[in-house]
């Protein structure tokens, strides 16, 4: 059930009316429900009950410190893809022994920082990365825990920009090269082989591609066992989808059931790296209509949020529900919901039926994942505030930037 609901004619998040959020913190503003975040994590716990499993929240989906802190308090591990995300996890009180470090371009500095922090595992994505981690571990006098992220060449049936498990993608080690790399790593004293993993894509709504990928991983696990290489965990990545519009999104228990059945006799710990599934529907972007512009062919609702605040519609042609914060008994019109950024691609929704007037608020739903995390300062626009709702309490978890901050690191030439 969505945490965003109407109380009479007014849209609320939990027990807080969204107009109150706008009055206190302005717009555009990201609003998150603590209850929805907690419930989403609990869904994983329940679906994986009775199995040795670790949920590692994908920090890239929404890396606000307060959200990382919340998940850390619930016992979550973390999936990171940069040294910056590692610093965020540490600042939020996360347990570094529950951190897996993914990503194709880990720098030497990032690797050394992660080794010093005592992370759970590096997800290796190339032979050259294996070389770099081996050198860093030897120089630091440490043993680096590693797993190979294997590319199973499975079609995830999702948008091509968020497909990551095909042989044409930049991610992971090709399946037919993995055994040789494992042999090499197992002979290398500074490396400790502990796992295998995959990540086939994002916004997955059909469990069968991931089950197919898990079956491929099991083939490799069997080959490794015959060579005396025993693993501690199998990491199945993340990417489990949510309902944005009219998708048929399975329950988490339904999604993981074929995977758990396939791995029912395996002793290895299971790792999952969810991002969107934990935060996507827990957040909305609150924005105000600046102008209604009625044309011959199209009418536009020009709002104070833009593609720099929520990139997904412009980047993926992604669909987000857009609803009025105040229900009004006036005629509805079909609008293109657009922002003030100077780009034709600056749109947040197309062909939306809205009964609204200038100055009123809109809520752009399902914006908790890859919203604020992908935002920018394009057109010298300060990024939005972020607010966490807990029952009837509003917590400002990121203040709005001011314009002077945006050029504070720049220098005039004298």
Buried (B, 14 or more C-beta within 10 A) or exposed (E): EBBBEEEEEBBBBBEBBBBBBBEEBBBBBBBBBBBBBBBBBEBBBEBBEEEEBBBBBBBBBBBBBBBBBBBBEBEBBBBBBBBEBBEBBBEBEBBBEBBBBBBBEBEEEBBBBBBEBEBBBBBBBBBEBBEBBBEBBBEBEBBBBBBBBBBBBBEBBBBEEBBBBBEEBEBBBEBEBBBEBBBBBBEBEBBBBBBBBBBBBBBBBBBEBBBBBBBBBBEBBEEBEEEEBEBBBBBBBBBBBBBBEEEEBBEBBEBBBBBBEBBEEBEBBBBBBBBBBBBBBBBBBBBBBBEBBEEEEEBBBBBBBBBBBBBBBBBBEBBBBBBBBBBEEEEEBEBBBBBBBEBEEBBBBBEBEBBBEEEBBBBBBBBBBBBBBBBEBBBEBBBBBBBBBBEEEBEBBBEBBEEEEBEEEEEEEE
